[in-house]
Amino acid sequence: AQQSATVANPVSGASSDLLPHFQLEPEDVYIVKNKAVSLACRATPATQIYFKCNGEWVHQGDHVTQHSTDRSTGLPVMEVHIEVTRQQVEKIFGLEEYWCQCVAWSSSGTTKSQKAFVRIAYLRKNFEQEPTAREVSIEQGIVLPCRPPEGIPPAEVEWLRNEELVDPALDANVYVTPEHSLVLRQARLADTANYTCVAKNIVARRRSASAAITVYVNGGWSTWTQWSGCSTSCGRGWQKRSRTCTNPTPLNGGAFCEGQNVQKTACTTLCPVDGAWSEWSKWSVCGAECTHWRSRECSEPAPRNGGRDCHGPELDTRNCTSELCSHAAPGAEDVALYVGLVAVAVCLVLLLLVGVLVYCRKKGGLDADVADSSILTAGFQPVSIKPSKADNPSLLTIQPDLSTATMTYQGSLCPRQDGPAKLQLPNGHLLSPLGAGRHTLHHSSPAAEGADFVARLSTQSYFRSLPRGTTNMAYGTFNFLGGRLMIPNTGISLLIPPDAIPRGKIYEVYLTLHKQEEVRLPLAGCQTLLSPIVSCGPPGVLLTRPAILAMGHCVEASAENWSIRLKKQSCEGTWEDVLQLGAEPCTELYYCQLEAQACYIFTEQLGRFALVGESLSMAASKRLKLVLFAPAACPSLEYNIRVYCLSDTQDVLKEVIQLEKQLGGQLIGAPRVLHFKDSYHNLRLSIHDMPSSLWKSKLLASYQEIPFYHIWSGLQPFLHCTFTLERLSPSTCELACKIWVWQVEGDGQSFTVNFNIAKDTRFSDWLVPDSEVGAPALVGPSAFKIPFLIRQKIISSLDPPGTRGADWRTLAQKLNLDSHLSFFASKPSPTAMILNLWEARHFPNGNLSQLAAAVAEVGKQDSALFAVSEAEC
């Protein structure tokens, strides 16, 4: 007892100096139905605690009090509970809210707790606004409103789709507004369902009436099929074409396509006419062989339009006898004739031997530096001509033997180096054309005709895989001097650098552009064709230096959005990945320089190539070229405007221009470029602002669409939509309107159409780039901007490592090619690779002055390397 008293006394003294502190305060509560609620508070140190509700003290007998001691401080703790019933709250209902508050006492004073409000919870039965049933078109936005019933506490709202909870966190196409409305950003077929709004609080859970949402798809016509063959093989008949309502197919009550699904037109087929023999001619005079003959012709009538030829002999002979018929043995005159013929033959052989000896003696007079005349089979005179005899000015004028397939090279094309190995520049511009002195390089054009080349090519096994005709083909005969092939107006070329073909050999090389329907290029997943499909050959030929194949592409390249691969077709016909751009090459046979609109492929093995990309994100985009064509004349009331959506490469545009010329179309305005993203959204086209008093559109829908995959694959080259318009009066000749082309949730372009349909408009000059005008095959020095001997001196000077970095690496930096240093370094002559790439990128309009300035700038880093003054640069 004494120990307890000594412990209690200090605590009592300490507690007398403290105000009560609430450890537990009453909180807001809701009365559900008729259940009473309990309020509690706890304070320390406290001698008394009472509740006050709406300003009045609660009766002491309604309090339930508990006493305890705080173990950490030893201070007394008091906890009090009261109950509040529904009847107590309803007594003051409507006057003010019912509230209660704790008041605690100690010897130092009083402390009040926070107010706790007691409310009666409820939830009305009727919704203030319920969702309603709707029918919407696919990709249209939907808003389902819902205003829940009044209640305390306010009701929470959730949505059910076919009795399953709609969770916006799992579906990005769905969200719920702060006003509890359900929003579907773009209606999908899967969104067709019954939707229910559910409101709930602690009292009850209410359901709205279900709203049926139906997402329908209006039907759209597919493109017309090709016209069928004429129904009759002779005379007048019919041919038809059809289309189906499957682009897209109508669903869920969507409108069916309006218009005809079959079109018929009259046709006339020329009837075949079988050939028939004419009458026999009269018998000829009986000849010395004791025969005479007669003939007839298959001309009454001659076969035409696929008719059969005449059957039977065209010439008839039989024996005869007359005074002209003789069987006597040859006489003395015949013997004399035979002897004369033998004598003439012997003289001709002797003359031929003399000519050969004279030729060999003249050839032996050439200096050892001079190339053998047999090297001229590609149409060039040799380089470094240095006659050894001053009185023999007409050397090396022997015409080439074009029938020779191979030859042996003798001599050297490089001039003799009397000075140091480094490049000593002459007075004048660094890369100016060579003069008429010692280093003159002669050349001429190849004389092979296209028909002869195709005839020779047809004997090869790979000929069947090449396109027929020479429209999109270039070809030439090349030796070690190299050359260039170009397909005009396509941006496609093949550069064969010097020494790429072994000396002593001649190659007949071709370059051809394939139509995409001729070659099957399998694509998987998100892959897309980014370039034309190009063949150069003969296939499998290995070169000693990489050739450079240049062609356009339509990709907006970025490493984070694209994975781009170079594909090559093997001999078995399968396509293989030979290079992934941006990654370390797995072989030294191939390399690719990708620029904004073209790529340059280094290859030591000829074959068939294509550039294929795979998108890595929805931000990946391709360039489309949008081109408008319309008929040059309009004899009827209908008028068609064709909008082509093409890959942005020159070859596809060339094909469309040729096609429209055959159709009688004219170009409307300049083409536009559209960036088409990998967002799975279709391309839409619509026509606007057309004067309704003069024209009307026969398009039933507000817009046309081209499916996303048809464009993204790149395998359908001539995608287009046609807007069919109708004049309300034959005298109307002016048309003004706007055509919009855009990708859903993407970029768009508009065309302002304003032209006179009665005026013939020719194709604009921009359709034929000036850089493409010229011969499709250039052989030897004519194929290069840099003179041959200057090129050789630059190579021999910059290939060896120079002092203070004056070598090929510095030249690459000056030409902005330093990202390819590892590839250049892997080749025997890095400088040659740099100059070859410059030739491929800048022919024929390259600025030699800029290249000369870059070479001279390299020389300034080592004064002993180049002797070039500022004026000469």
PyMOL commands that set and color helices and strands:
alter all, ss='L'
color gray80, all
select helices_A, chain A and resi 2-15+60-62+86-91+189-191+332-364+373-378+450-457+461-465+650-663+708-712+765-767+770-772+780-783+788-798+803-805+808-814+818-825+830-842+848-860
alter helices_A, ss='H'
color red, helices_A
select strands_A, chain A and resi 21-24+29-31+37-44+48-53+56-57+64-69+76-84+98-106+109-112+116-120+122-123+134-137+142-144+151-152+156-161+164-165+174-176+182-184+193-200+205-207+211-216+235-242+262-269+291-295+315-319+473-478+483-487+492-496+507-514+527-529+533-537+542-552+562-569+575-580+590-594+598-605+608-615+621-631+638-647+665-667+672-677+683-688+695-697+704-706+720-727+734-743+748-756+777-779
alter strands_A, ss='S'
color yellow, strands_A
deselect
rebuild
show_as cartoon
